């Protein structure tokens, strides 16, 4: 039986595709304060600004491609039962061929109505004020904003609890509850990390690749293949 390889990915894995990370630069996200564009209060204050911001991100996503790190992770499905938990709202894991991806913070290409608990639906175009569901409720991006619940957390915890191998790739671990998933890693699970700047103590220093996602995946892949059984 294949071993369970659980991956927690963040913005760093998409950096080499040309998608900006959140915390590497000046505290601004694509020139906006995070609380203006990624919070329910920001949406209440200026909904069109928020919709425009995500429209821009959605358009950018259509112009970028998965990189080698996404592709190598997809390839690992030949050897492992790979479960990807991503904090990213892009669809680059899926476009690279990964078949089991859980989006903790929502998806750029989905929207839902502003009513609590509404079902997400596919959306590839721009979203504007006046775009509504069939009952006339305004649509909003299907994104978990700061201060909102993370509905997929319980599912993610269950996945992590079953990990034989765990890979942390391209995340600063600054955002909770996502970062708390590390507490659910079983004691006998082997942990690997790929990140050029992250500070984290792990038992086996050889398992920490302080480099980019693509370079780290190139180095890690042959090692993982050796321990697949
Ligand atoms: P961050 O921007 O906080 O962290 C990006 C991480 O990627 C850092 O640890 C960098 O060192 C690393 N990195 C940079 N370039 C890299 C490369 N080429 N290869 C590999 N790693 C690289 O992004 P996240 O940890 O994903 O939430 O942020 C978590 C959440 O905060 C996001 O999901 C988003 C944000 O607010 C929402 O939008 C809800």
Boltz pocket constraint, residues with backbone or C-beta under 6 A from the ligand:
constraints:
  - pocket:
      binder: B
      contacts: [[A, 9], [A, 10], [A, 11], [A, 12], [A, 13], [A, 15], [A, 16], [A, 21], [A, 22], [A, 23], [A, 24], [A, 38], [A, 87], [A, 88], [A, 105], [A, 143], [A, 144], [A, 145], [A, 146], [A, 169], [A, 170], [A, 171], [A, 172], [A, 173], [A, 174], [A, 175], [A, 194], [A, 195], [A, 196], [A, 197], [A, 198], [A, 211], [A, 212], [A, 213], [A, 214]]
      max_distance: 6.0
